């Protein structure tokens, strides 16, 4: 996994507090085809987008994402 460190950074950031989708996109989206951190994280099933009634879309870490953080000795809530 080429972006492993960046994926771990993203997961750790989201694990501290679920983030609005727009905030995640502002911080992590890139137009560089070689930097696919967001796409790789979603494709691996480490995060999901949760729709909250009356609120914006939220990005939350999944159990698989927490397990990935644990396996790499990273902190999650």
C-alpha positions as CSV (number, residue, x, y, z in Angstrom):
1,X,0.0,0.0,0.0
2,X,1.8,3.0,-1.3
3,X,-0.1,5.6,0.8
4,X,0.0,3.7,4.1
5,X,1.3,6.5,6.2
6,X,-1.0,9.0,4.8
7,X,-4.0,6.7,5.2
8,X,-3.1,6.1,8.8
9,X,-2.8,9.9,9.3
10,X,-6.3,10.4,7.7
11,X,-7.8,7.6,9.8
12,X,-6.3,8.9,13.0
13,X,-7.7,12.4,12.2
14,X,-11.2,11.0,11.6
15,X,-11.1,8.7,14.6
16,X,-10.6,11.6,17.0
17,X,-14.0,13.0,15.9
18,X,-16.2,12.2,13.0
19,X,-15.8,14.9,10.4
20,X,-18.3,16.6,8.0
21,X,-17.7,15.3,4.5
22,X,-17.0,18.8,3.1
23,X,-14.2,19.2,5.7
24,X,-12.6,15.9,4.8
25,X,-12.8,16.8,1.1
26,X,-11.2,20.2,1.7
27,X,-8.4,18.7,3.6
28,X,-7.7,15.4,1.7
29,X,-9.0,15.6,-1.8
30,X,-6.3,15.9,-4.5
31,X,-6.2,16.2,-8.2
32,X,-2.9,14.4,-8.3
33,X,-3.4,10.8,-9.7
34,X,-0.5,9.6,-7.7
35,X,-2.0,10.8,-4.3
36,X,-5.2,8.8,-3.9
37,X,-5.3,8.7,-0.1
38,X,-9.1,9.4,0.2
39,X,-10.0,7.0,-2.6
40,X,-7.7,4.3,-1.2
41,X,-9.2,4.7,2.3
42,X,-12.8,4.5,1.1
43,X,-12.0,1.5,-1.2
44,X,-10.4,-0.4,1.6
45,X,-13.5,0.1,3.7
46,X,-11.7,2.0,6.5
47,X,-14.3,4.9,6.5
48,X,-17.9,5.4,5.4
49,X,-20.1,8.3,4.7
50,X,-23.0,8.5,7.2
51,X,-26.1,10.5,6.3
52,X,-27.6,12.1,9.4
53,X,-31.1,13.4,9.1
54,X,-31.3,17.2,9.1
55,X,-27.5,17.4,9.1
56,X,-24.7,17.2,6.6
57,X,-22.9,14.0,5.4
58,X,-20.4,12.8,8.0
59,X,-17.3,10.7,7.5
60,X,-16.9,8.0,10.2
61,X,-14.2,5.4,10.8
62,X,-15.3,1.8,10.4
63,X,-14.4,-1.2,12.6
64,X,-12.0,-2.2,9.8
65,X,-10.4,1.2,10.0
66,X,-10.0,0.9,13.7
67,X,-8.4,-2.5,13.3
68,X,-6.0,-1.0,10.7
69,X,-5.0,1.7,13.2
70,X,-4.5,-0.9,16.0
71,X,-2.4,-3.1,13.7
72,X,-0.2,-0.1,13.0
73,X,-0.1,1.1,16.6
74,X,-2.0,4.2,16.0
75,X,-4.6,5.8,18.3
76,X,-8.3,5.8,17.8
77,X,-11.2,6.8,20.0
